[in-house]
Amino acid sequence: MGANVWEWVDSGPGDEAVTRGGSWWYGPAQMHHDHRQTKPRDTAVVYIGFRCARSLP
């Protein structure tokens, strides 16, 4: 799953939201967890999503 989609991470300024990572759409340069971008909060595209995670025992 790593680097498969931009991940929504928190609120941004005004009508913006912050995403991190990268996706197949943007190529390898953005495929890092510390790569952040802001996008309009109402953006809905196939390359922005979320990741499910849980702690292991």
C-alpha positions as CSV (number, residue, x, y, z in Angstrom):
1,M,0.0,0.0,0.0
2,G,2.9,2.4,0.6
3,A,2.9,5.3,-1.8
4,N,-0.2,4.1,-3.6
5,V,-2.3,7.2,-2.8
6,W,-1.9,10.6,-1.3
7,E,-3.1,10.4,2.3
8,W,-5.3,13.0,4.0
9,V,-3.5,13.8,7.3
10,D,-4.9,17.0,8.9
11,S,-6.5,20.4,8.4
12,G,-4.8,23.0,6.3
13,P,-5.3,26.8,6.1
14,G,-8.8,28.0,5.2
15,D,-10.4,25.9,2.6
16,E,-7.3,23.7,2.1
17,A,-6.5,20.2,3.5
18,V,-3.0,18.7,3.8
19,T,-2.0,15.4,2.1
20,R,1.2,13.5,2.4
21,G,3.0,10.9,0.4
22,G,2.5,10.5,-3.3
23,S,0.6,8.3,-5.7
24,W,1.0,6.4,-9.0
25,W,-0.4,9.5,-10.7
26,Y,2.6,11.8,-9.8
27,G,5.5,9.5,-10.2
28,P,8.4,8.4,-7.9
29,A,9.7,11.9,-6.9
30,Q,6.8,12.4,-4.4
31,M,6.7,8.8,-3.1
32,H,7.9,9.8,0.4
33,H,5.9,10.0,3.6
34,D,7.3,13.4,4.4
35,H,6.2,15.0,1.1
36,R,3.2,17.2,1.9
37,Q,0.9,19.2,-0.3
38,T,-2.3,21.2,0.3
39,K,-5.3,20.7,-1.8
40,P,-8.9,22.2,-1.8
41,R,-10.8,20.5,1.0
42,D,-13.6,19.3,-1.4
43,T,-11.1,17.5,-3.7
44,A,-12.3,14.0,-4.8
45,V,-10.0,12.1,-7.1
46,V,-8.9,8.5,-7.4
47,Y,-5.3,9.2,-6.1
48,I,-6.2,10.7,-2.7
49,G,-7.5,8.5,0.1
50,F,-6.6,7.1,3.5
51,R,-4.7,4.2,4.9
52,C,-6.0,1.8,7.6
53,A,-3.5,0.8,10.2
54,R,-3.5,-0.9,13.6
55,S,-1.0,-1.6,16.2
56,L,0.4,-5.1,16.4
57,P,0.6,-6.9,19.8
